[in-house]
Amino acid sequence: MVKKRKAVLEKEQQNLKIEYLETKELKRYERNVKIHTKKQIEKLKASIRSFGMVTPLIVDKENTIIAGHGRFQALEELGYKEIPVIRLEHLSETEVNHIVLLTTKLPRMHFMIRNC
């Protein structure tokens, strides 16, 4: 079973591609716990203005945002109509939850460990 799952993951990683979705097609992840401050959103907007959108959002097969809620908010506020995404259709709900946890908690944990 593990070998089969690994083969599926390797195939999916080889097939990653960037798509462009209209903002109205995207859905926020209902259980997203990370709240972005106005200051964080302003910093994201400044970065996007300076460098463009260099990191696509990650969405599931139903266009629900798995990673990139802050970027999505910044892009909406900047008036973007289409947003680059990478679609991960092969994930189970448990795997989605793990990715959400990793992308929201891990960077803060790393910052806390470095600054102790």
DSSP file (Angstrom, degrees, kcal/mol; ACC not computed):
  #  RESIDUE AA STRUCTURE BP1 BP2  ACC     N-H-->O    O-->H-N    N-H-->O    O-->H-N    TCO  KAPPA ALPHA  PHI   PSI    X-CA   Y-CA   Z-CA
    1    1 A M     >        0   0    0      0, 0.0     4,-2.3     0, 0.0     5,-0.2   0.000 360.0 360.0 360.0 -41.8    0.0    0.0    0.0
    2    2 A V  H  >  +     0   0    0      1,-0.2     4,-2.5     2,-0.2     5,-0.2   0.904 360.0  50.0 -64.0 -42.2    2.8    2.4    0.9
    3    3 A K  H  > S+     0   0    0      2,-0.2     4,-2.2     1,-0.2    -1,-0.2   0.896 110.8  50.0 -63.2 -40.1    4.6    1.8   -2.5
    4    4 A K  H  > S+     0   0    0      2,-0.2     4,-2.0     1,-0.2    -2,-0.2   0.925 111.8  47.5 -64.5 -44.1    1.4    2.4   -4.4
    5    5 A R  H  X S+     0   0    0     -4,-2.3     4,-2.4     1,-0.2    -2,-0.2   0.902 110.9  52.0 -63.9 -41.2    0.7    5.7   -2.5
    6    6 A K  H  X S+     0   0    0     -4,-2.5     4,-2.6     1,-0.2    -1,-0.2   0.900 108.3  51.3 -62.2 -41.2    4.3    6.8   -3.1
    7    7 A A  H  X S+     0   0    0     -4,-2.2     4,-2.2     2,-0.2    -1,-0.2   0.898 109.7  49.9 -63.2 -40.8    3.9    6.1   -6.9
    8    8 A V  H  X S+     0   0    0     -4,-2.0     4,-2.5     2,-0.2    -2,-0.2   0.926 111.8  48.3 -62.9 -45.1    0.7    8.2   -6.9
    9    9 A L  H  X S+     0   0    0     -4,-2.4     4,-2.5     1,-0.2    -2,-0.2   0.914 110.8  50.1 -62.9 -43.8    2.5   11.1   -5.1
   10   10 A E  H  X S+     0   0    0     -4,-2.6     4,-1.6     1,-0.2    -1,-0.2   0.902 111.7  48.5 -62.0 -40.8    5.5   10.9   -7.5
   11   11 A K  H  X S+     0   0    0     -4,-2.2     4,-1.1     2,-0.2    -2,-0.2   0.919 111.6  49.7 -65.2 -43.5    3.2   11.0  -10.5
   12   12 A E  H  < S+     0   0    0     -4,-2.5     3,-0.5     1,-0.2    -2,-0.2   0.904 108.7  52.3 -62.1 -41.7    1.2   13.9   -9.1
   13   13 A Q  H >< S+     0   0    0     -4,-2.5     3,-0.9     1,-0.2    -1,-0.2   0.853 107.2  52.6 -64.8 -34.0    4.4   15.9   -8.4
   14   14 A Q  H 3< S+     0   0    0     -4,-1.6    -1,-0.2     1,-0.2    -2,-0.2   0.777 110.2  49.8 -69.7 -25.4    5.5   15.4  -12.0
   15   15 A N  T 3< S+     0   0    0     -4,-1.1    -1,-0.2    -3,-0.5    -2,-0.2   0.264  76.5 133.7-100.3  11.3    2.2   16.8  -13.2
   16   16 A L    <   +     0   0    0     -3,-0.9     2,-0.3    -4,-0.2    72,-0.1  -0.395  28.1 166.7 -63.6 134.6    2.0   19.9  -11.2
   17   17 A K        -     0   0    0     70,-0.2    70,-0.6    -2,-0.1     2,-0.5  -0.992  36.8-111.2-148.0 154.5    1.0   22.9  -13.3
   18   18 A I  E     -A   86   0A   0     -2,-0.3     2,-0.3    68,-0.1    68,-0.2  -0.725  33.4-175.3 -88.7 131.2   -0.1   26.5  -12.6
   19   19 A E  E     -A   85   0A   0     66,-2.8    66,-2.8    -2,-0.5     2,-0.5  -0.796  20.6-131.4-115.3 162.5   -3.7   27.3  -13.5
   20   20 A Y  E     -A   84   0A   0     -2,-0.3     2,-0.4    64,-0.2    -2,-0.0  -0.977  26.2-176.4-118.6 121.6   -5.4   30.7  -13.4
   21   21 A L  E     -A   83   0A   0     62,-2.4    62,-2.9    -2,-0.5     2,-0.1  -0.886  30.3-110.0-116.1 147.1   -8.8   30.9  -11.7
   22   22 A E  E >>  -A   82   0A   0     -2,-0.4     3,-1.9    60,-0.2     4,-0.6  -0.463  31.7-118.2 -68.7 146.7  -11.1   33.8  -11.3
   23   23 A T  G >4 S+     0   0    0     58,-2.1     3,-1.1     1,-0.3    -1,-0.1   0.855 114.2  59.5 -56.5 -35.8  -11.3   35.1   -7.8
   24   24 A K  G 34 S+     0   0    0     57,-0.3    -1,-0.3     1,-0.2    58,-0.1   0.688  98.7  59.6 -69.2 -16.1  -15.0   34.2   -7.6
   25   25 A E  G <4 S+     0   0    0     -3,-1.9    -1,-0.2     2,-0.0     2,-0.2   0.684  90.0  89.0 -81.8 -18.7  -14.2   30.5   -8.3
   26   26 A L    <<  -     0   0    0     -3,-1.1     2,-0.4    -4,-0.6    38,-0.2  -0.562  60.3-159.3 -87.3 144.3  -12.0   30.2   -5.2
   27   27 A K  B     -d   64   0B   0     36,-2.6    38,-3.4    -2,-0.2     2,-0.2  -0.958  18.9-121.5-121.8 138.7  -13.4   29.2   -1.8
   28   28 A R        -     0   0    0     -2,-0.4     2,-0.5    36,-0.2    38,-0.1  -0.522  35.3-104.2 -75.0 145.2  -11.8   29.8    1.5
   29   29 A Y    >   -     0   0    0     36,-0.4     3,-1.9    -2,-0.2    -1,-0.1  -0.594  28.6-143.7 -69.8 119.7  -11.0   26.8    3.7
   30   30 A E  T 3  S+     0   0    0     -2,-0.5    -1,-0.2     1,-0.3    -2,-0.0   0.803  95.9  46.7 -58.9 -33.7  -13.7   26.8    6.3
   31   31 A R  T 3  S+     0   0    0     -3,-0.0     2,-0.3     2,-0.0    -1,-0.3   0.189  75.9 135.7 -99.0  18.1  -11.4   25.5    9.1
   32   32 A N    <   -     0   0    0     -3,-1.9    69,-0.0     1,-0.2    34,-0.0  -0.516  30.5-176.0 -65.3 125.2   -8.6   27.9    8.4
   33   33 A V        +     0   0    0     -2,-0.3     2,-0.4     2,-0.0    -1,-0.2   0.585  47.0 103.0-101.7 -12.5   -7.5   29.2   11.8
   34   34 A K        -     0   0    0      1,-0.0     2,-0.5     2,-0.0    -2,-0.0  -0.589  53.1-162.3 -79.2 127.8   -4.8   31.7   10.8
   35   35 A I        -     0   0    0     -2,-0.4     2,-0.4    34,-0.0    -2,-0.0  -0.939   8.8-145.7-108.7 127.4   -5.9   35.3   10.9
   36   36 A H        -     0   0    0     -2,-0.5     2,-0.1     4,-0.0    -2,-0.0  -0.788  14.4-132.7 -94.3 132.4   -3.8   37.8    9.0
   37   37 A T     >  -     0   0    0     -2,-0.4     4,-2.2     1,-0.1     5,-0.2  -0.334  25.0-109.5 -75.2 163.5   -3.5   41.3   10.5
   38   38 A K  H  > S+     0   0    0      1,-0.2     4,-2.5     2,-0.2     5,-0.2   0.882 121.7  55.3 -58.7 -38.7   -4.0   44.4    8.4
   39   39 A K  H  > S+     0   0    0      2,-0.2     4,-2.1     1,-0.2    -1,-0.2   0.906 107.1  48.8 -62.9 -42.5   -0.2   45.0    8.6
   40   40 A Q  H  > S+     0   0    0      2,-0.2     4,-2.4     1,-0.2    -2,-0.2   0.914 111.7  48.9 -63.4 -43.0    0.5   41.5    7.2
   41   41 A I  H  X S+     0   0    0     -4,-2.2     4,-2.6     1,-0.2    -2,-0.2   0.902 109.8  51.8 -64.8 -40.4   -1.9   42.0    4.3
   42   42 A E  H  X S+     0   0    0     -4,-2.5     4,-2.3     2,-0.2    -1,-0.2   0.893 109.9  49.6 -63.0 -39.0   -0.3   45.4    3.6
   43   43 A K  H  X S+     0   0    0     -4,-2.1     4,-2.2     2,-0.2    -2,-0.2   0.903 111.1  49.3 -65.7 -40.8    3.1   43.8    3.5
   44   44 A L  H  X S+     0   0    0     -4,-2.4     4,-2.5     2,-0.2    -2,-0.2   0.914 110.9  50.1 -63.1 -42.6    1.8   41.1    1.2
   45   45 A K  H  X S+     0   0    0     -4,-2.6     4,-2.5     2,-0.2    -2,-0.2   0.908 110.1  50.1 -62.6 -41.9    0.3   43.7   -1.1
   46   46 A A  H  X S+     0   0    0     -4,-2.3     4,-2.1     1,-0.2    -1,-0.2   0.909 111.4  49.1 -62.7 -41.4    3.6   45.7   -1.2
   47   47 A S  H  X S+     0   0    0     -4,-2.2     4,-3.1     2,-0.2     5,-0.5   0.914 111.5  48.3 -63.6 -43.6    5.4   42.5   -2.1
   48   48 A I  H  X S+     0   0    0     -4,-2.5     4,-2.1     1,-0.2    -2,-0.2   0.893 111.1  50.8 -65.6 -39.6    3.0   41.7   -4.9
   49   49 A R  H  < S+     0   0    0     -4,-2.5    -1,-0.2    -5,-0.2    -2,-0.2   0.900 117.5  40.4 -62.4 -39.5    3.2   45.2   -6.2
   50   50 A S  H  < S+     0   0    0     -4,-2.1    -2,-0.2    -5,-0.2    -1,-0.2   0.912 135.4  13.0 -76.3 -44.3    7.0   45.0   -6.2
   51   51 A F  H  < S-     0   0    0     -4,-3.1    -3,-0.2     1,-0.3    -2,-0.2   0.516  98.1-125.2-115.0  -8.8    7.6   41.5   -7.5
   52   52 A G     <  -     0   0    0     -4,-2.1     2,-1.1    -5,-0.5    -1,-0.3  -0.311  56.5 -41.2  83.5-177.2    4.3   40.3   -8.8
   53   53 A M        +     0   0    0      1,-0.2    -5,-0.1    -2,-0.1    -1,-0.1  -0.752  67.6 161.5 -87.9 100.6    2.5   37.1   -7.7
   54   54 A V        +     0   0    0     -2,-1.1    -1,-0.2     1,-0.2    -2,-0.0   0.558  58.9  56.9-101.5  -9.9    5.4   34.7   -7.5
   55   55 A T  S    S-     0   0    0     29,-0.0    -1,-0.2    13,-0.0    16,-0.0  -0.929  78.1-142.8-125.6 108.1    3.9   32.0   -5.3
   56   56 A P        -     0   0    0      0, 0.0    29,-0.3     0, 0.0     2,-0.1  -0.236  23.3-108.8 -63.7 154.8    0.6   30.4   -6.5
   57   57 A L  E     -b   85   0A   0     27,-2.4    29,-2.8    11,-0.1     2,-0.5  -0.432  28.6-125.6 -72.6 158.2   -2.1   29.4   -4.1
   58   58 A I  E     +bC  86  67A   0      9,-2.4     8,-3.6    27,-0.2     9,-1.6  -0.953  34.9 176.5-109.4 126.7   -2.7   25.7   -3.4
   59   59 A V  E     -bC  87  65A   0     27,-2.3    29,-3.0    -2,-0.5     6,-0.2  -0.856  22.7-128.3-125.9 160.7   -6.2   24.5   -4.0
   60   60 A D    >   -     0   0    0      4,-1.8     3,-1.8    -2,-0.3    29,-0.2  -0.267  48.7 -79.0 -94.7-171.1   -8.0   21.2   -3.9
   61   61 A K  T 3  S+     0   0    0     27,-0.4    28,-0.1     1,-0.3    26,-0.0   0.669 131.2  52.0 -66.7 -16.1  -10.2   19.6   -6.5
   62   62 A E  T 3  S-     0   0    0      2,-0.1    -1,-0.3   -35,-0.0     3,-0.1   0.184 119.7-105.8-104.8  16.1  -13.2   21.9   -5.5
   63   63 A N    <   +     0   0    0     -3,-1.8   -36,-2.6     1,-0.3     2,-0.4   0.713  69.3 151.0  67.0  22.9  -11.2   25.1   -5.7
   64   64 A T  B     -d   27   0B   0    -38,-0.2    -4,-1.8     1,-0.1     2,-0.4  -0.736  51.8-115.1 -84.8 132.1  -10.9   25.4   -1.9
   65   65 A I  E     +C   59   0A   0    -38,-3.4   -36,-0.4    -2,-0.4    -6,-0.3  -0.518  36.6 173.3 -71.2 123.8   -7.8   27.2   -0.8
   66   66 A I  E    S+     0   0A   0     -8,-3.6     2,-0.4     1,-0.4    -7,-0.2   0.792  73.3  11.3 -95.2 -40.1   -5.5   24.9    1.1
   67   67 A A  E    S+C   58   0A   0     -9,-1.6    -9,-2.4     1,-0.1    -1,-0.4  -0.993 109.3  49.7-143.1 132.6   -2.6   27.4    1.4
   68   68 A G     >  +     0   0    0     -2,-0.4     4,-2.6   -11,-0.2     5,-0.2   0.662  47.9 144.2 117.8  24.8   -2.4   31.1    0.6
   69   69 A H  H  > S+     0   0    0      1,-0.2     4,-2.4     2,-0.2     5,-0.2   0.892  78.8  49.2 -61.0 -40.0   -5.3   32.7    2.4
   70   70 A G  H  > S+     0   0    0      2,-0.2     4,-2.5     1,-0.2    -1,-0.2   0.925 112.3  47.3 -65.5 -43.9   -3.3   35.9    3.1
   71   71 A R  H  > S+     0   0    0      1,-0.2     4,-2.9     2,-0.2    -2,-0.2   0.896 110.6  53.5 -62.1 -40.1   -2.1   36.1   -0.5
   72   72 A F  H  X S+     0   0    0     -4,-2.6     4,-2.5     2,-0.2    -2,-0.2   0.932 109.6  47.1 -60.3 -46.5   -5.6   35.6   -1.7
   73   73 A Q  H  X S+     0   0    0     -4,-2.4     4,-2.5     1,-0.2    -2,-0.2   0.923 113.2  49.0 -61.3 -44.4   -6.9   38.5    0.5
   74   74 A A  H  X S+     0   0    0     -4,-2.5     4,-1.8     1,-0.2    -2,-0.2   0.921 111.8  48.7 -61.4 -44.6   -4.1   40.7   -0.7
   75   75 A L  H  <>S+     0   0    0     -4,-2.9     5,-2.5     2,-0.2     4,-0.4   0.892 110.7  50.8 -63.8 -40.5   -4.8   39.9   -4.3
   76   76 A E  H ><5S+     0   0    0     -4,-2.5     3,-1.4     1,-0.2    -1,-0.2   0.935 110.3  49.4 -60.8 -45.9   -8.5   40.6   -3.9
   77   77 A E  H 3<5S+     0   0    0     -4,-2.5    -1,-0.2     1,-0.3    -2,-0.2   0.813 108.1  54.1 -65.5 -29.3   -7.7   43.9   -2.3
   78   78 A L  T 3<5S-     0   0    0     -4,-1.8    -1,-0.3    -5,-0.2    -2,-0.2   0.525 119.9-111.9 -81.1  -5.7   -5.4   44.8   -5.2
   79   79 A G  T < 5 +     0   0    0     -3,-1.4    -3,-0.2    -4,-0.4    -2,-0.1   0.651  54.4 166.8  87.6  15.9   -8.2   44.0   -7.6
   80   80 A Y      < -     0   0    0     -5,-2.5    -1,-0.2     1,-0.2     3,-0.1  -0.415  19.3-170.7 -63.3 137.7   -6.8   40.9   -9.2
   81   81 A K  S    S+     0   0    0      1,-0.2   -58,-2.1    -2,-0.1     2,-0.4   0.718  73.5  38.7 -99.0 -29.8   -9.5   39.1  -11.3
   82   82 A E  E     -A   22   0A   0    -60,-0.3   -60,-0.2   -59,-0.1    -1,-0.2  -0.965  69.4-165.0-124.7 142.5   -7.5   35.9  -11.9
   83   83 A I  E     -A   21   0A   0    -62,-2.9   -62,-2.4    -2,-0.4     2,-0.2  -0.982  22.6-118.7-129.9 134.9   -5.1   34.2   -9.5
   84   84 A P  E     +A   20   0A   0      0, 0.0   -27,-2.4     0, 0.0     2,-0.3  -0.530  40.3 174.3 -73.3 136.0   -2.5   31.6  -10.1
   85   85 A V  E     -Ab  19  57A   0    -66,-2.8   -66,-2.8   -29,-0.3     2,-0.5  -0.952  31.6-141.2-137.3 156.2   -3.1   28.3   -8.3
   86   86 A I  E     -Ab  18  58A   0    -29,-2.8   -27,-2.3    -2,-0.3     2,-0.5  -0.994  27.0-143.3-114.2 125.0   -1.6   24.8   -8.1
   87   87 A R  E     - b   0  59A   0    -70,-0.6     2,-0.7    -2,-0.5   -27,-0.2  -0.768  13.3-168.5 -94.6 127.0   -4.3   22.2   -7.9
   88   88 A L        +     0   0    0    -29,-3.0     3,-0.5    -2,-0.5   -27,-0.4  -0.884  17.3 163.3-113.4  97.5   -3.8   19.1   -5.7
   89   89 A E        +     0   0    0     -2,-0.7    -1,-0.1   -29,-0.2   -28,-0.1   0.600  63.3  68.3 -90.3 -12.6   -6.6   16.7   -6.5
   90   90 A H  S    S+     0   0    0    -82,-0.1     2,-0.2   -81,-0.1    -1,-0.2   0.424  74.7 110.8 -90.7   1.8   -5.1   13.6   -5.0
   91   91 A L        -     0   0    0     -3,-0.5   -30,-0.2     4,-0.1     2,-0.1  -0.547  58.1-140.2 -85.9 140.3   -5.3   14.6   -1.3
   92   92 A S     >  -     0   0    0     -2,-0.2     4,-2.3     1,-0.1     5,-0.2  -0.415  35.4-102.0 -80.7 169.0   -7.5   13.1    1.2
   93   93 A E  H  > S+     0   0    0      1,-0.2     4,-2.4     2,-0.2     5,-0.1   0.883 125.1  53.3 -60.8 -38.0   -9.2   15.3    3.8
   94   94 A T  H  > S+     0   0    0      2,-0.2     4,-1.9     1,-0.2    -1,-0.2   0.911 108.7  48.6 -63.1 -42.4   -6.6   14.2    6.4
   95   95 A E  H  > S+     0   0    0      2,-0.2     4,-2.3     1,-0.2    -2,-0.2   0.882 109.2  52.7 -66.4 -38.1   -3.8   15.2    4.0
   96   96 A V  H  X S+     0   0    0     -4,-2.3     4,-2.6     1,-0.2    -2,-0.2   0.937 108.3  51.3 -60.0 -46.1   -5.4   18.6    3.4
   97   97 A N  H  X S+     0   0    0     -4,-2.4     4,-2.3     1,-0.2    -2,-0.2   0.880 108.9  51.4 -59.6 -38.8   -5.6   19.1    7.1
   98   98 A H  H  X S+     0   0    0     -4,-1.9     4,-2.8     2,-0.2    -1,-0.2   0.916 110.4  48.0 -64.5 -43.5   -1.9   18.3    7.4
   99   99 A I  H  X S+     0   0    0     -4,-2.3     4,-2.7     2,-0.2     5,-0.2   0.919 111.1  50.8 -64.5 -42.7   -0.9   20.7    4.7
  100  100 A V  H  X S+     0   0    0     -4,-2.6     4,-1.4     1,-0.2     5,-0.3   0.933 112.5  47.1 -58.7 -46.0   -3.0   23.5    6.3
  101  101 A L  H  X>S+     0   0    0     -4,-2.3     4,-2.9    -5,-0.2     5,-0.8   0.930 113.3  48.2 -61.6 -46.6   -1.3   22.8    9.6
  102  102 A L  H  X5S+     0   0    0     -4,-2.8     4,-0.7     1,-0.2    -2,-0.2   0.892 113.2  46.5 -62.6 -40.6    2.1   22.8    8.1
  103  103 A T  H  <5S+     0   0    0     -4,-2.7    -1,-0.2    -5,-0.2    -2,-0.2   0.697 122.6  34.3 -80.0 -17.2    1.6   26.0    6.2
  104  104 A T  H  <5S+     0   0    0     -4,-1.4     4,-0.4    -3,-0.3    -2,-0.2   0.802 128.6  28.4-102.4 -37.5    0.1   27.9    9.1
  105  105 A K  H  X5S+     0   0    0     -4,-2.9     4,-2.4    -5,-0.3     3,-0.2   0.860 107.9  64.4 -94.5 -39.6    1.9   26.6   12.1
  106  106 A L  H  X<S+     0   0    0     -5,-0.8     4,-2.6    -4,-0.7     5,-0.2   0.894 100.1  51.2 -59.7 -45.8    5.4   25.5   11.0
  107  107 A P  H  > S+     0   0    0      0, 0.0     4,-2.0     0, 0.0    -1,-0.2   0.904 113.6  46.1 -59.6 -38.6    6.7   28.9    9.9
  108  108 A R  H  > S+     0   0    0     -4,-0.4     4,-2.5    -3,-0.2    -2,-0.2   0.888 111.4  51.4 -69.6 -37.9    5.7   30.4   13.3
  109  109 A M  H  X S+     0   0    0     -4,-2.4     4,-2.5     2,-0.2    -1,-0.2   0.909 109.9  50.0 -64.3 -40.8    7.2   27.5   15.2
  110  110 A H  H  X S+     0   0    0     -4,-2.6     4,-2.5     2,-0.2    -2,-0.2   0.911 111.1  49.2 -62.8 -42.8   10.5   27.9   13.2
  111  111 A F  H  X S+     0   0    0     -4,-2.0     4,-1.6    -5,-0.2    -2,-0.2   0.911 111.9  48.5 -63.5 -42.5   10.5   31.6   14.1
  112  112 A M  H  < S+     0   0    0     -4,-2.5    -2,-0.2     2,-0.2    -1,-0.2   0.904 112.3  48.1 -65.4 -41.3    9.9   30.9   17.8
  113  113 A I  H >< S+     0   0    0     -4,-2.5     3,-1.2     1,-0.2    -2,-0.2   0.919 111.7  50.0 -66.0 -43.7   12.6   28.3   17.9
  114  114 A R  H 3< S+     0   0    0     -4,-2.5    -1,-0.2     1,-0.2    -2,-0.2   0.819 113.0  47.0 -63.8 -31.4   15.2   30.5   16.2
  115  115 A N  T 3<        0   0    0     -4,-1.6    -1,-0.2     1,-0.2    -2,-0.2   0.249 360.0 360.0 -99.9  13.5   14.4   33.4   18.5
  116  116 A C    <         0   0    0     -3,-1.2    -1,-0.2    -4,-0.2    -2,-0.1   0.443 360.0 360.0 -86.2 360.0   14.6   31.5   21.8
